[in-house]
Amino acid sequence: MKKTILCLFILSAFYGTGQNLFQDSFGLYNTGVQLSGQGPWTNNSSLAGGLGSAVIGSGGSNVLVVATPISYLNYGSSTKSIEIKPNGDGCGLGFTPTISGDLFVSFVLNLSASQANNNSDFFRVMSGDNFTTSFRLYATAAGGGFFIGTAKGANGNAIAFSPNAYGFNLDHLIVVKYAQFSGVSDDVVSVYIDPAYITGEPNFPTFSTNVGMDQSGSLDRLSFRQNWTNGMPTGRAGLTSVATTWNALSFLPLATTNFDASHQFLIGTENAKEGILSLASDFIKGNVILKIYATNGTLLHKANIAITKNFNDFEITPLRHAGFYIIELSDDSNNRYTQKIIVK
């Protein structure tokens, strides 16, 4: 009975993937037409996220939805994306407010050109109104590629940049984690670029910053803010997502059960440090491949197993370090099940 209760606890702790607050693949929108007015997007500055209206120079126009595919492995794919360009009327929207804890914001970015940085952000997330910016993203020239930068709070705060440059004309996954804390200047902005998404949130971001006063408390809107000329990059973006956890960002389910949707696996890690993985099943399955990955994608253990009904204990490579791991089960028909676990 004790073991049964443990497995049920693990089910509730790890099958919940958090809440997705907003997703848009742009796949249902009309191409060659401005983004504003399609779905929830607007360039009306009086509406949540709509930081448009004030186009700099003559000939500015709202960004268009384009019939150009964009994708990222194990995160999602779409046949359409939106323009990123200088002197375009910015466009945004509101989402369910997050008043505490972590907020994850992600999109796939494909740039063809970038300019020298002059503190012109092309994307921002705001809190409570269109002028209280919680964090911003920048793209600045790096020879044949670009650096991504971020800054917290008011314009003029120090910008932190990625340590490496990223190539033009490639689909890059950008994930930003905004962590809210109780102080007035202790929130942290962490940026993950091109992570192995399926392995879960990496132990360390690509780069991060906590410089500046916090502008948070009710994170509730975002904008592709392009209504400026100097410093703005050129390219496309797509697959925009907002969630309270890493797993909930994906346009594809992280945990997939193709063995039989009516059955479940329950995984226990109480003895994983000693080299034992517990698995409860309500059915029998032979010739299954068990793989265990670190969150950086490193394969730590691989073995052929046979799953019996009820409780199973398998010898594995000891997971000596506390933290998150990914369990993958697959069979010879290429049915697959993946689950994020924690070892304490």
C-alpha positions as CSV (number, residue, x, y, z in Angstrom):
1,M,0.0,0.0,0.0
2,K,2.8,2.4,0.8
3,K,4.3,1.9,-2.6
4,T,1.0,2.4,-4.3
5,I,0.5,5.8,-2.6
6,L,4.0,6.8,-3.6
7,C,3.3,6.0,-7.3
8,L,0.0,8.0,-7.2
9,F,1.9,10.9,-5.7
10,I,4.4,10.8,-8.5
11,L,1.6,10.7,-11.0
12,S,0.2,14.0,-9.7
13,A,3.6,15.6,-9.4
14,F,4.9,14.9,-12.9
15,Y,2.0,14.3,-15.2
16,G,0.8,17.9,-14.7
17,T,2.6,20.0,-17.2
18,G,1.5,23.4,-15.9
19,Q,-0.8,25.9,-17.7
20,N,-0.5,27.3,-21.1
21,L,-1.7,30.9,-21.1
22,F,-1.5,31.6,-24.8
23,Q,-0.4,29.9,-28.1
24,D,-0.5,31.0,-31.7
25,S,1.0,29.2,-34.7
26,F,-0.5,31.9,-37.1
27,G,-1.5,28.9,-39.2
28,L,-5.2,29.9,-39.5
29,Y,-4.6,33.5,-40.6
30,N,-4.7,34.9,-44.1
31,T,-1.3,35.5,-45.7
32,G,-0.3,38.7,-47.3
33,V,-2.6,40.5,-44.8
34,Q,-1.5,42.5,-41.8
35,L,-1.3,40.7,-38.5
36,S,-3.4,43.3,-36.7
37,G,-7.0,42.3,-36.7
38,Q,-6.4,38.6,-37.1
39,G,-7.0,36.5,-34.0
40,P,-6.4,38.5,-30.9
41,W,-3.6,40.6,-32.4
42,T,-3.9,44.4,-32.5
43,N,-1.9,47.5,-33.2
44,N,-4.3,49.7,-31.3
45,S,-2.2,51.2,-28.5
46,S,-5.3,51.5,-26.3
47,L,-5.7,47.7,-26.3
48,A,-3.5,45.2,-24.4
49,G,-0.2,44.7,-26.1
50,G,-1.0,46.9,-29.0
51,L,2.1,49.1,-29.1
52,G,1.4,50.2,-32.7
53,S,0.0,53.3,-34.1
54,A,3.1,55.5,-34.0
55,V,5.0,54.3,-37.1
56,I,8.3,56.1,-37.6
57,G,8.9,57.6,-41.1
58,S,6.8,57.4,-44.2
59,G,5.8,54.1,-45.7
60,G,5.6,52.2,-42.4
61,S,3.1,49.4,-42.3
62,N,1.9,46.7,-40.0
63,V,3.7,43.4,-40.2
64,L,2.2,40.7,-42.5
65,V,1.4,37.1,-42.1
66,V,3.5,35.2,-44.6
67,A,3.2,31.7,-46.1
68,T,6.7,30.7,-45.0
69,P,7.1,27.6,-42.8
70,I,8.9,27.8,-39.4
71,S,9.6,25.0,-37.0
72,Y,11.8,23.7,-34.2
73,L,12.4,20.0,-33.2
74,N,10.0,18.7,-30.5
75,Y,8.5,22.1,-30.0
76,G,6.3,22.7,-33.0
77,S,5.9,23.5,-36.7
78,S,3.7,25.8,-38.8
79,T,3.2,26.6,-42.5
80,K,3.0,30.3,-41.7
81,S,5.0,33.0,-39.8
82,I,5.0,36.8,-39.3
83,E,7.3,39.4,-40.6
84,I,10.0,41.0,-38.4
85,K,11.2,44.3,-39.9
86,P,12.2,47.9,-39.2
87,N,9.6,50.6,-39.4
88,G,6.7,48.2,-39.1
89,D,3.7,49.0,-36.9
90,G,4.1,47.0,-33.7
91,C,1.5,44.4,-32.9
92,G,0.6,42.7,-29.6
93,L,-2.1,41.1,-27.4
94,G,-3.0,40.3,-23.8
95,F,-2.9,37.0,-22.0
96,T,-4.0,35.6,-18.6
97,P,-2.1,37.6,-16.0
98,T,0.7,36.0,-14.0
99,I,1.0,37.7,-10.6
100,S,3.8,35.6,-9.0
101,G,6.2,32.8,-9.7
102,D,7.6,32.0,-13.2
103,L,6.4,33.0,-16.6
104,F,7.8,31.3,-19.8
105,V,7.5,33.0,-23.1
106,S,8.8,31.4,-26.3
107,F,8.8,31.8,-30.1
108,V,10.8,30.6,-33.1
109,L,12.9,33.3,-34.7
110,N,14.5,33.3,-38.2
111,L,16.4,36.5,-39.0
112,S,18.0,37.5,-42.3
113,A,19.6,40.7,-41.1
114,S,20.4,42.7,-38.0
115,Q,21.7,46.2,-37.2
116,A,24.1,47.6,-34.7
117,N,22.5,47.8,-31.2
118,N,21.1,51.2,-30.3
119,N,18.8,50.0,-27.5
120,S,15.9,49.2,-29.9
121,D,14.1,46.1,-28.7
122,F,11.9,44.2,-31.1
123,F,9.9,42.1,-28.6
124,R,8.7,42.9,-25.1
125,V,6.5,41.6,-22.3
126,M,4.6,44.1,-20.2
127,S,2.8,44.2,-16.8
128,G,-0.6,45.9,-16.3
129,D,-0.3,48.4,-19.2
130,N,1.5,49.0,-22.5
131,F,4.1,51.2,-21.0
132,T,5.3,49.1,-18.0
133,T,7.8,46.8,-19.6
134,S,8.9,43.7,-17.6
135,F,11.6,42.6,-20.1
136,R,12.8,43.3,-23.7
137,L,14.6,41.3,-26.4
138,Y,17.1,42.7,-28.8
139,A,19.0,41.4,-31.9
140,T,22.3,43.1,-32.8
141,A,24.8,42.5,-35.6
142,A,27.5,39.9,-35.2
143,G,29.3,39.7,-38.6
144,G,27.5,36.9,-40.4
145,G,24.9,36.4,-37.6
146,F,23.4,38.1,-34.6
147,F,23.5,38.2,-30.8
148,I,20.3,38.1,-28.8
149,G,20.1,40.5,-25.8
150,T,17.7,41.1,-23.0
151,A,17.1,43.8,-20.4
152,K,14.7,44.0,-17.5
153,G,12.4,46.9,-16.7
154,A,12.7,50.5,-18.0
155,N,14.4,51.4,-21.3
156,G,18.0,52.3,-20.6
157,N,18.8,49.5,-18.2
158,A,21.9,47.5,-19.0
159,I,21.4,44.9,-21.8
160,A,22.8,41.4,-21.3
161,F,23.8,39.6,-24.6
162,S,24.2,36.0,-25.5
163,P,27.8,34.8,-25.3
164,N,27.6,33.4,-28.9
165,A,26.2,34.6,-32.2
166,Y,23.5,32.8,-34.1
167,G,23.2,32.2,-37.8
168,F,21.0,34.0,-40.2
169,N,18.2,32.2,-42.2
170,L,17.9,29.5,-39.6
171,D,15.0,28.7,-37.2
172,H,16.1,29.4,-33.6
173,L,13.9,28.6,-30.6
174,I,14.0,31.5,-28.1
175,V,12.6,30.8,-24.6
176,V,12.5,33.5,-21.9
177,K,11.9,32.7,-18.3
178,Y,10.8,35.6,-16.1
179,A,11.2,34.6,-12.4
180,Q,9.3,36.9,-10.0
181,F,10.6,37.3,-6.4
182,S,9.4,39.4,-3.4
183,G,11.9,42.2,-3.6
184,V,11.9,45.3,-5.7
185,S,14.9,44.5,-7.8
186,D,15.5,40.8,-7.6
187,D,13.4,39.4,-10.5
188,V,15.5,37.4,-13.0
189,V,15.3,37.2,-16.8
190,S,16.8,34.0,-18.2
191,V,17.1,33.3,-21.9
192,Y,17.5,29.9,-23.5
193,I,18.5,29.8,-27.2
194,D,18.2,26.6,-29.2
195,P,17.7,24.2,-26.3
196,A,17.0,20.5,-26.7
197,Y,13.4,21.2,-25.9
198,I,12.2,17.7,-25.2
199,T,14.7,17.1,-22.4
200,G,13.0,19.8,-20.3
201,E,14.3,23.1,-18.8
202,P,18.1,23.2,-18.9
203,N,20.0,23.5,-15.6
204,F,21.5,26.7,-16.9
205,P,20.2,29.4,-19.3
206,T,22.2,30.6,-22.3
207,F,22.4,33.9,-20.4
208,S,20.5,35.9,-17.8
209,T,20.2,39.2,-16.0
210,N,18.7,40.7,-12.8
211,V,19.9,44.3,-13.3
212,G,17.4,47.0,-12.7
213,M,14.1,47.7,-10.9
214,D,11.4,45.1,-11.3
215,Q,8.4,46.1,-13.5
216,S,6.2,43.1,-12.7
217,G,3.3,42.0,-10.5
218,S,0.8,41.2,-13.2
219,L,2.6,40.1,-16.4
220,D,-0.3,40.1,-18.9
221,R,0.7,41.3,-22.4
222,L,3.3,41.0,-25.1
223,S,4.2,42.8,-28.3
224,F,6.4,42.4,-31.4
225,R,7.4,46.0,-31.1
226,Q,8.7,47.0,-34.5
227,N,7.6,50.6,-34.8
228,W,11.1,52.0,-35.0
229,T,13.8,52.1,-37.7
230,N,17.3,52.0,-36.3
231,G,18.4,48.8,-34.6
232,M,15.4,46.7,-35.7
233,P,16.2,43.3,-37.2
234,T,14.7,41.8,-40.4
235,G,13.2,38.3,-40.7
236,R,10.3,36.2,-39.4
237,A,8.9,34.8,-36.2
238,G,6.3,32.2,-35.3
239,L,5.0,29.6,-32.9
240,T,4.5,32.1,-30.1
241,S,3.6,30.6,-26.7
242,V,3.2,31.7,-23.1
243,A,3.0,29.3,-20.1
244,T,3.7,28.9,-16.4
245,T,6.0,25.9,-17.0
246,W,8.6,24.9,-19.7
247,N,6.7,21.7,-20.7
248,A,3.4,23.6,-21.3
249,L,5.0,25.8,-24.0
250,S,5.2,23.1,-26.7
251,F,2.8,22.9,-29.6
252,L,3.4,19.2,-29.4
253,P,2.8,17.1,-26.3
254,L,6.0,16.3,-24.4
255,A,4.7,13.2,-22.9
256,T,3.2,10.9,-25.5
257,T,1.7,7.5,-24.9
258,N,1.2,5.6,-28.0
259,F,1.3,2.1,-26.4
260,D,-2.3,2.4,-25.5
261,A,-4.1,5.7,-24.5
262,S,-6.2,3.8,-22.0
263,H,-3.2,2.7,-20.0
264,Q,-0.7,4.5,-17.8
265,F,2.9,4.2,-16.5
266,L,3.7,5.4,-13.0
267,I,7.4,6.0,-12.3
268,G,9.1,6.0,-8.9
269,T,12.6,7.5,-8.3
270,E,13.0,7.0,-4.6
271,N,15.9,4.5,-5.2
272,A,17.3,6.0,-8.4
273,K,20.5,7.2,-6.7
274,E,21.1,3.5,-5.8
275,G,20.5,2.4,-9.3
276,I,16.9,1.2,-9.1
277,L,14.0,2.6,-11.1
278,S,10.4,1.6,-10.1
279,L,7.7,1.5,-12.6
280,A,4.0,0.6,-12.1
281,S,1.9,-0.5,-15.1
282,D,-1.7,-1.7,-15.4
283,F,-0.7,-4.0,-18.4
284,I,2.0,-6.2,-19.7
285,K,4.5,-5.1,-22.4
286,G,7.5,-7.0,-23.6
287,N,10.5,-5.9,-25.5
288,V,10.6,-2.3,-24.4
289,I,13.7,-0.1,-24.7
290,L,14.3,2.1,-21.6
291,K,16.4,5.2,-22.0
292,I,17.3,7.9,-19.4
293,Y,18.5,11.3,-20.5
294,A,20.0,14.2,-18.6
295,T,18.3,17.5,-19.3
296,N,21.2,18.5,-21.6
297,G,20.3,15.6,-23.9
298,T,23.1,13.2,-22.7
299,L,22.0,9.6,-22.8
300,L,22.8,8.1,-19.3
301,H,21.2,4.7,-19.6
302,K,19.8,2.3,-22.2
303,A,18.4,-1.2,-21.7
304,N,15.9,-3.6,-23.0
305,I,13.2,-4.4,-20.5
306,A,9.9,-6.3,-20.2
307,I,7.1,-4.6,-18.2
308,T,4.9,-6.8,-16.1
309,K,1.6,-5.8,-14.6
310,N,1.7,-3.9,-11.3
311,F,5.1,-3.2,-9.9
312,N,8.5,-3.4,-11.6
313,D,12.0,-2.6,-10.4
314,F,14.8,-2.2,-13.0
315,E,18.5,-1.8,-12.5
316,I,19.8,1.4,-14.0
317,T,22.9,3.5,-14.0
318,P,22.8,5.2,-10.6
319,L,21.5,8.8,-10.9
320,R,23.8,10.2,-8.4
321,H,22.9,13.9,-8.8
322,A,19.6,15.4,-7.6
323,G,17.6,17.1,-10.4
324,F,15.5,16.4,-13.4
325,Y,15.9,13.6,-15.9
326,I,13.9,12.3,-18.9
327,I,12.6,8.8,-19.1
328,E,11.8,7.4,-22.6
329,L,10.1,4.0,-23.3
330,S,9.8,2.7,-26.8
331,D,8.9,-0.5,-28.5
332,D,9.8,-2.2,-31.8
333,S,6.8,-0.6,-33.5
334,N,8.2,2.9,-32.6
335,N,5.5,3.6,-30.1
336,R,7.0,6.0,-27.6
337,Y,6.4,7.4,-24.1
338,T,8.4,10.1,-22.5
339,Q,8.2,11.6,-19.0
340,K,10.2,14.1,-17.0
341,I,11.1,12.9,-13.5
342,I,13.0,14.3,-10.5
343,V,15.6,12.7,-8.3
344,K,15.9,14.2,-4.8
